[in-house]
Amino acid sequence: MTQNQATTKLSKENLGVGKITKVADDKTGYNKVVKTLPENGKAVQEGIKVNVVISKGPNSFDMDNYVGSDYPSTKRQLEAKGFTIKKKEVVTNRFDNNRIISQDVVAGQVVVPRLTTITFTIAK
């Protein structure tokens, strides 16, 4: 059920819409109802406000620009968030060893960590 459908259903049941909260949820589709408070099916007084929790979809992440960053620490940080990290090494004297030269996921792109593999090109 979408947020609009939930609002319509609550109105038809003579219930008000309380606080609407959006949460990341891997199991519930984008803009669908995750749960209501009080829960669906519970007996409530007419006119009471029902809080609705809506899914933002899976946890998303705005990709940062890691060019120039230290590869080992960046790798640890991103793996902790659920990303899969790969590396390509390039011999260069323009960057210090283990510095990120480029990344294949564009900075600013919104991605889902557990579904995203990032390949960094690093200086060797």
DRENDO-1510 file (C-alpha; in Angstrom, 1 decimal, always signed):
<recs>
REC; n; res; u; v; w
REC; 1; MET; +0.0; +0.0; +0.0 .
REC; 2; THR; +1.4; +3.4; -0.9 .
REC; 3; GLN; +1.3; +6.5; +1.3 .
REC; 4; ASN; -1.6; +8.0; -0.6 .
REC; 5; GLN; -3.6; +4.7; -0.4 .
REC; 6; ALA; -2.9; +4.6; +3.4 .
REC; 7; THR; -4.1; +8.2; +3.8 .
REC; 8; THR; -7.3; +7.5; +1.9 .
REC; 9; LYS; -8.0; +4.3; +3.8 .
REC; 10; LEU; -7.5; +6.1; +7.2 .
REC; 11; SER; -9.8; +8.9; +6.1 .
REC; 12; LYS; -12.5; +6.4; +5.1 .
REC; 13; GLU; -12.2; +4.7; +8.5 .
REC; 14; ASN; -12.6; +8.2; +10.2 .
REC; 15; LEU; -9.1; +8.2; +11.4 .
REC; 16; GLY; -6.5; +10.9; +11.1 .
REC; 17; VAL; -3.0; +10.8; +9.7 .
REC; 18; GLY; -0.4; +11.4; +12.4 .
REC; 19; LYS; +3.3; +11.7; +11.9 .
REC; 20; ILE; +4.7; +10.3; +8.6 .
REC; 21; THR; +8.2; +8.9; +8.9 .
REC; 22; LYS; +10.4; +7.7; +6.1 .
REC; 23; VAL; +12.9; +4.9; +6.8 .
REC; 24; ALA; +15.2; +2.8; +4.7 .
REC; 25; ASP; +13.8; -0.7; +4.3 .
REC; 26; ASP; +15.3; -3.6; +2.3 .
REC; 27; LYS; +12.1; -5.6; +2.2 .
REC; 28; THR; +9.4; -2.9; +1.5 .
REC; 29; GLY; +9.3; -1.2; -1.9 .
REC; 30; TYR; +9.9; +2.5; -2.3 .
REC; 31; ASN; +7.0; +4.7; -1.0 .
REC; 32; LYS; +5.1; +1.7; +0.4 .
REC; 33; VAL; +3.9; +1.5; +4.0 .
REC; 34; VAL; +6.2; -0.4; +6.3 .
REC; 35; LYS; +4.0; -0.2; +9.4 .
REC; 36; THR; +1.5; +1.9; +11.2 .
REC; 37; LEU; +1.2; +2.9; +14.8 .
REC; 38; PRO; -1.1; +1.8; +16.2 .
REC; 39; GLU; -0.7; -1.4; +14.1 .
REC; 40; ASN; -3.2; -2.3; +11.3 .
REC; 41; GLY; -6.1; -4.3; +12.6 .
REC; 42; LYS; -6.0; -3.0; +16.2 .
REC; 43; ALA; -9.2; -1.5; +17.6 .
REC; 44; VAL; -8.9; +2.3; +18.0 .
REC; 45; GLN; -11.2; +5.2; +18.7 .
REC; 46; GLU; -12.7; +7.1; +15.8 .
REC; 47; GLY; -10.8; +10.2; +15.0 .
REC; 48; ILE; -7.5; +9.0; +16.5 .
REC; 49; LYS; -4.3; +9.9; +14.5 .
REC; 50; VAL; -2.3; +7.0; +13.1 .
REC; 51; ASN; +1.4; +7.4; +12.5 .
REC; 52; VAL; +2.6; +5.9; +9.2 .
REC; 53; VAL; +6.1; +4.6; +8.4 .
REC; 54; ILE; +6.9; +4.8; +4.7 .
REC; 55; SER; +9.8; +3.0; +3.0 .
REC; 56; LYS; +12.6; +5.0; +1.2 .
REC; 57; GLY; +13.6; +1.7; -0.3 .
REC; 58; PRO; +17.0; +0.0; +0.6 .
REC; 59; ASN; +19.6; +2.1; +2.4 .
REC; 60; SER; +21.0; +4.5; -0.1 .
REC; 61; PHE; +24.3; +6.4; -0.1 .
REC; 62; ASP; +25.4; +9.5; -1.9 .
REC; 63; MET; +28.7; +8.6; -3.4 .
REC; 64; ASP; +31.6; +10.9; -2.4 .
REC; 65; ASN; +34.7; +11.8; -4.3 .
REC; 66; TYR; +37.6; +9.7; -3.0 .
REC; 67; VAL; +40.2; +10.8; -5.5 .
REC; 68; GLY; +43.4; +11.6; -3.5 .
REC; 69; SER; +42.3; +9.6; -0.5 .
REC; 70; ASP; +44.2; +6.8; +1.2 .
REC; 71; TYR; +43.1; +3.5; -0.3 .
REC; 72; PRO; +43.3; +1.2; +2.7 .
REC; 73; SER; +41.3; +3.5; +5.1 .
REC; 74; THR; +38.8; +4.3; +2.4 .
REC; 75; LYS; +38.3; +0.6; +1.6 .
REC; 76; ARG; +37.7; -0.3; +5.3 .
REC; 77; GLN; +35.2; +2.6; +5.7 .
REC; 78; LEU; +33.2; +1.6; +2.6 .
REC; 79; GLU; +33.3; -2.1; +3.3 .
REC; 80; ALA; +31.8; -1.3; +6.8 .
REC; 81; LYS; +28.9; +0.3; +5.0 .
REC; 82; GLY; +28.3; -2.8; +2.8 .
REC; 83; PHE; +30.2; -1.9; -0.4 .
REC; 84; THR; +32.3; -4.4; -2.3 .
REC; 85; ILE; +35.6; -2.8; -3.1 .
REC; 86; LYS; +38.0; -3.7; -5.9 .
REC; 87; LYS; +41.3; -2.0; -7.0 .
REC; 88; LYS; +43.4; -1.6; -10.1 .
REC; 89; GLU; +47.0; -0.5; -9.6 .
REC; 90; VAL; +48.8; +2.0; -11.9 .
REC; 91; VAL; +52.5; +2.8; -11.7 .
REC; 92; THR; +52.8; +6.6; -11.4 .
REC; 93; ASN; +54.9; +9.2; -9.7 .
REC; 94; ARG; +52.1; +11.8; -9.7 .
REC; 95; PHE; +50.5; +10.3; -6.6 .
REC; 96; ASP; +51.8; +8.7; -3.4 .
REC; 97; ASN; +51.5; +5.0; -3.1 .
REC; 98; ASN; +48.0; +3.7; -2.2 .
REC; 99; ARG; +46.4; +7.0; -3.1 .
REC; 100; ILE; +43.2; +6.8; -5.1 .
REC; 101; ILE; +43.6; +8.1; -8.7 .
REC; 102; SER; +40.1; +7.5; -10.0 .
REC; 103; GLN; +36.9; +5.7; -9.1 .
REC; 104; ASP; +34.3; +4.0; -11.4 .
REC; 105; VAL; +31.2; +5.2; -9.4 .
REC; 106; VAL; +30.7; +8.9; -10.1 .
REC; 107; ALA; +30.7; +11.2; -7.0 .
REC; 108; GLY; +27.1; +12.4; -6.3 .
REC; 109; GLN; +25.5; +9.2; -7.6 .
REC; 110; VAL; +23.0; +7.6; -5.2 .
REC; 111; VAL; +23.8; +3.9; -4.8 .
REC; 112; VAL; +22.7; +1.0; -2.6 .
REC; 113; PRO; +25.9; -0.2; -0.7 .
REC; 114; ARG; +25.1; -3.9; -0.6 .
REC; 115; LEU; +24.4; -3.9; -4.4 .
REC; 116; THR; +27.3; -1.7; -5.4 .
REC; 117; THR; +30.9; -2.7; -6.3 .
REC; 118; ILE; +33.4; +0.2; -6.5 .
REC; 119; THR; +36.6; -0.1; -8.4 .
REC; 120; PHE; +39.3; +2.3; -7.4 .
REC; 121; THR; +42.4; +2.9; -9.5 .
REC; 122; ILE; +45.3; +3.4; -7.1 .
REC; 123; ALA; +48.9; +4.6; -7.4 .
REC; 124; LYS; +51.6; +2.1; -7.1 .
</recs>
